[in-house]
Amino acid sequence: MANKSTKRSSSGWSLNKVSMWILVAAALLYVVAMILSLVGGINFVVISALQNIAMAVMVVIVSILAWRYVRNREAVWKVLYVLCLLLVIAGIIVPLCVG
């Protein structure tokens, strides 16, 4: 019997494979942001936007994986999940609005 975490979809893309390629994409965004910051003359807003996109993508993937972990658990786990997700979202958005 196949484990749920290794089960493949009909297209051959497992959640693990998608997570890996998202991580690669986020790493590439961070590399581009680092290069642009070293080159100079690039607006800090562009670099910050690239970093925020990479962070948002990773938060989405992690939140999906975390939900898969808590969805069949007690309500306290789901409350903790929602609370943590709201704190992460606030931690991303508030500095953008203040700064």
C-alpha positions as CSV (number, residue, x, y, z in Angstrom):
1,M,0.0,0.0,0.0
2,A,1.4,3.4,-1.0
3,N,2.0,6.0,1.6
4,K,-0.1,9.2,1.2
5,S,2.9,11.4,1.2
6,T,4.5,9.6,-1.7
7,K,1.3,9.1,-3.7
8,R,1.5,10.7,-7.2
9,S,-1.1,12.5,-9.1
10,S,-2.1,11.5,-12.6
11,S,0.4,14.0,-14.1
12,G,3.3,12.5,-12.2
13,W,3.9,15.5,-9.9
14,S,4.0,14.6,-6.3
15,L,3.7,17.2,-3.6
16,N,7.3,16.6,-2.7
17,K,8.4,17.3,-6.3
18,V,6.3,20.5,-6.4
19,S,7.8,21.6,-3.1
20,M,11.3,21.0,-4.4
21,W,10.8,23.1,-7.6
22,I,9.1,25.9,-5.6
23,L,12.2,25.9,-3.3
24,V,14.4,26.1,-6.4
25,A,12.4,29.0,-7.8
26,A,12.5,30.8,-4.5
27,A,16.3,30.3,-4.3
28,L,16.7,31.7,-7.8
29,L,14.6,34.8,-6.8
30,Y,16.9,35.3,-3.8
31,V,20.0,34.9,-6.0
32,V,18.7,37.5,-8.4
33,A,17.9,39.9,-5.5
34,M,21.4,39.4,-4.1
35,I,23.0,40.1,-7.4
36,L,20.9,43.2,-8.0
37,S,21.8,44.5,-4.5
38,L,25.5,43.9,-5.2
39,V,25.4,45.6,-8.6
40,G,24.0,48.8,-7.2
41,G,21.9,51.4,-8.9
42,I,18.9,49.1,-8.6
43,N,16.0,50.4,-6.7
44,F,15.7,48.7,-3.3
45,V,11.9,48.3,-3.9
46,V,12.6,45.9,-6.8
47,I,15.0,43.8,-4.6
48,S,12.5,43.8,-1.7
49,A,9.7,42.8,-4.0
50,L,11.7,39.8,-5.3
51,Q,12.4,38.7,-1.7
52,N,8.8,39.2,-0.7
53,I,7.6,37.1,-3.7
54,A,9.9,34.3,-2.7
55,M,8.8,34.4,0.9
56,A,5.1,34.4,-0.1
57,V,5.6,31.4,-2.3
58,M,7.3,29.5,0.5
59,V,4.6,30.5,3.0
60,V,1.9,29.1,0.7
61,I,3.7,25.8,0.3
62,V,4.4,25.4,4.0
63,S,0.9,26.4,4.9
64,I,-0.5,23.7,2.6
65,L,1.8,21.1,4.1
66,A,0.9,22.2,7.6
67,W,-2.8,22.0,6.9
68,R,-2.3,18.4,5.6
69,Y,-0.7,17.7,9.0
70,V,-3.5,19.3,11.2
71,R,-6.6,18.6,9.1
72,N,-7.4,15.3,10.8
73,R,-6.3,16.4,14.3
74,E,-8.2,17.9,17.2
75,A,-9.6,21.4,17.0
76,V,-6.8,22.9,19.1
77,W,-4.3,22.0,16.3
78,K,-6.5,23.8,13.7
79,V,-6.8,26.9,16.0
80,L,-3.0,26.9,16.4
81,Y,-2.6,26.6,12.6
82,V,-4.9,29.5,11.9
83,L,-3.3,31.6,14.6
84,C,0.2,30.9,13.4
85,L,-0.8,31.6,9.8
86,L,-2.4,34.9,10.7
87,L,0.8,35.9,12.6
88,V,3.0,35.0,9.6
89,I,0.8,37.0,7.2
90,A,0.7,39.9,9.6
91,G,4.5,39.7,10.0
92,I,4.8,40.0,6.2
93,I,2.3,42.7,5.6
94,V,2.8,45.1,8.6
95,P,6.4,45.9,7.8
96,L,5.4,46.6,4.2
97,C,2.7,49.1,5.3
98,V,4.8,50.7,8.0
99,G,8.1,51.0,6.0
